[in-house]
Amino acid sequence: MESFEKTLLLIAFGVLFLAVVWGAVRLRLFYKREHMVCPKCGYRWKPSPWKLIFSVHDPIGNVMRYPGCGAKEYMEPERDPQGQKEF
C-alpha cells in the first residue's frame, strides 16, 4: 500500500508541476503578444503579473482597475499590433 501512496503523490506533484509550467508559459505569451485596453478612455497597458493572476477573471477576460482613468471594468486582452512590443 505504501508504494501506491508514493505513486499517487508523485502523480499529484507531476500534475502540479505541469500546471505551474503551463501558467508561466501562458503569462510569458501574454506579455509577448497581448495588452489590455480600457473600454472607457482607451488607455493601453500591460498589467503586472500579480494583477493578472489575482484579478476577477474567467477564460475570456479580466476585471481590473485601469491606471489611465481609474475605471474598474471587464475586458478581454487584445493582440499587440505587428512590430509593437512595449507601451
C-alpha positions, 0 to 999 in steps of 0.5 A: 500500500505504501508504494501506491501512496508514493505513486499517487503523490508523485502523480499529484506533484507531476500534475502540479508541476505541469500546471505551474509550467503551463501558467508561466508559459501562458503569462510569458505569451501574454506579455509577448503578444497581448495588452489590455485596453480600457473600454472607457478612455482607451488607455493601453497597458500591460498589467503586472503579473500579480494583477493578472493572476489575482484579478476577477477573471474567467477564460475570456477576460479580466476585471481590473482597475485601469491606471489611465482613468481609474475605471474598474471594468471587464475586458478581454486582452487584445493582440499587440499590433505587428512590430509593437512590443512595449507601451 
